[in-house]
């Protein structure tokens, strides 16, 4: 059985107020790019997100739409983000609890979308996401034994 307990994970801080030169703030958005509250508002006020741009890299931020439907409508945008994070390996990406505020999803619904991101050295996930992903991985390993 794989030993997840001996791996050290770095988490996204709960309250990000500043970033280093190569850091990127990853937040939940809406497709219209109307950033009125939560992490989206922080992205506009502090990290260069642009009103009217609901997807992708903007300044030192990256928008992942979460308000257009169910969890499966979010997956393609998370997959795009993971591809970018692999390519932009000189940057560190701090993923917030996207979709778990105004959009109304739970951590249990959103965290599995970031399973592949957990293994990237340059992506930081919220502690709650990491715990859920590891719990799901352990469960999958046990069911395969």
ZICOR-V353475 format. One record per backbone hydrogen bond with DSSP energy under -0.5 kcal/mol. NH is the residue of the N-H (numbers start at 1). CO is the residue of the C=O. If there is no record, write none. Layout:
nh=NH co=CO
nh=NH co=CO
This chain:
nh=4 co=2
nh=6 co=3
nh=7 co=4
nh=9 co=7
nh=12 co=125
nh=17 co=15
nh=23 co=20
nh=24 co=92
nh=25 co=60
nh=26 co=24
nh=26 co=94
nh=27 co=25
nh=27 co=62
nh=29 co=64
nh=33 co=30
nh=35 co=33
nh=36 co=34
nh=40 co=37
nh=41 co=37
nh=42 co=38
nh=43 co=39
nh=44 co=40
nh=45 co=41
nh=46 co=42
nh=47 co=42
nh=47 co=43
nh=49 co=43
nh=52 co=33
nh=53 co=50
nh=54 co=31
nh=54 co=52
nh=56 co=63
nh=58 co=61
nh=60 co=47
nh=61 co=58
nh=62 co=25
nh=63 co=56
nh=64 co=27
nh=65 co=63
nh=66 co=29
nh=67 co=29
nh=73 co=70
nh=74 co=70
nh=74 co=71
nh=75 co=71
nh=76 co=72
nh=77 co=74
nh=78 co=74
nh=79 co=75
nh=80 co=76
nh=81 co=77
nh=82 co=78
nh=83 co=79
nh=84 co=80
nh=85 co=81
nh=86 co=82
nh=87 co=83
nh=88 co=84
nh=89 co=87
nh=91 co=88
nh=92 co=22
nh=93 co=122
nh=94 co=24
nh=94 co=92
nh=95 co=93
nh=95 co=124
nh=96 co=26
nh=98 co=96
nh=100 co=97
nh=104 co=101
nh=105 co=99
nh=109 co=106
nh=110 co=106
nh=111 co=107
nh=113 co=110
nh=114 co=111
nh=115 co=112
nh=117 co=114
nh=118 co=114
nh=118 co=115
nh=119 co=116
nh=120 co=117
nh=123 co=120
nh=124 co=93
nh=125 co=10
nh=129 co=126
nh=130 co=126
nh=131 co=127
nh=132 co=128
nh=133 co=129
nh=134 co=130
nh=135 co=131
nh=136 co=132
nh=137 co=133
nh=138 co=134
nh=139 co=135
nh=140 co=136
nh=141 co=137
nh=142 co=138
nh=143 co=139
nh=144 co=140
nh=145 co=142
